[in-house]
Amino acid sequence: MKKEYIIPIFVPNLGCPNDCTFCNQKKISGEQTNVTAKDVKKTIEYYLKNFKDDNKYVEVAFFGGSFTGIDVEIQKELLEAANEYIKKGKVGSIRISTRPDYINKDILKMLKKYHVKTIELGVQSSNDYILNKSKRNHTFKDVIRASKLIRWYRFTLGHQMMIGMPESTELDEINTAKDLIKLKPKMVRIYPVLVIKGTELEHEYEIGEYKPLVVEQAVERAKIVTYMFRKKHINVIRIGLQNTEEITDPKQEKSEVVAGPYHPAFRQLVEASMWYDSIAEKIKKINMKVKTVEIKVNAEDINNVVGHKKENIKKLKDMYEVDVIVKQDENLKPGKFEIKVVETF
């Protein structure tokens, strides 16, 4: 099986018609300058030299901004730079992210020529009132139309949604997940809203018009929609923003985060909470007073089973007075576990 690698290339604000209230792409991506074809080649060369596996599949991904909103000639210039490595057999495909209102048949035909395989749409919410509140300047009908076109032209469809947008409730986010599932994306990213310096949302936060989620709320909401996507076999490829020098703990001097549910291991918090639910459910079904249990899991799941700073082990002890021993078992598939009672009262 080939090892998959992604070469990320950020194109902040290029092609984006406006800044949404929560958005400052140059801060989020850590990029302060626009990207050229020369930059694309330099980045690809750097990553290719550092990939160790010979048996690998490499994808170049243009993140940030709205790629298909860029001037067409610049799009072609950047795509051609990446496409050269596809022709040489060093890269397998290209991925882009864009706005749903910047997708049409002509754009998709052009992307096909340059071996673009995956298109991710920044959806954020399926509620038009919430989209308008954050100045997205598109509606969910645009998402439906763009998603159907992308699938019709046989691209891999991805969606990005947010939790904690201004005036968005847990129910709104559940409904967004339901609406996205109907559009059959292959993958989803889930981002909690952070208050970033230099955004309109920062002003709304300062005057008390916006109250961000706390970490515990964001974890719970992200967990709920992750359950929903996984039930329908939709791959949740990211939960939480990528940590950078700018997107880090608000207490850090260089941090551009003012407030919100920032955590350096946000995905692990969500995954660990899901594991806690599963283990607690099994323990509750054991028809005896349990003192110690042994849990066997695949090696890649151990950290999430134990939890961030062993939080799950501590919670199970506090809630059920159960001591937990975690052991790895390579015969178990990732995501599966076995539980055995070791000691009873």
Secondary structure, 3 states (H helix, E strand, C coil): CCEEEEEEEECCCCCCCCCCCCCCHHHHHCCCCCCCHHHHHHHHHHHHHHCCCCCEEEEEEEECCCHHHCCHHHHHHHHHHHHHHHHCCCCCEEEEEECHHHCCHHHHHHHHHCCEEEEEEEEECCCHHHHHHCCCCCCHHHHHHHHHHHHHCCCEEEEEEEECCCCCCHHHHHHHHHHHHHCCCCEEEEEECCEECCCHHHHHHHCCCCCCCCHHHHHHHHHHHHHHHHHCCCEEEEECCCCCCCCCCCCCCCCCEEECCCCCCHHHHHHHHHHHHHHHHHHHHCCCCEEEEEEEECHHHHHHHHCHHHHHHHHHHHHHCCEEEEEECCCCCCCCEEEEEEEEC
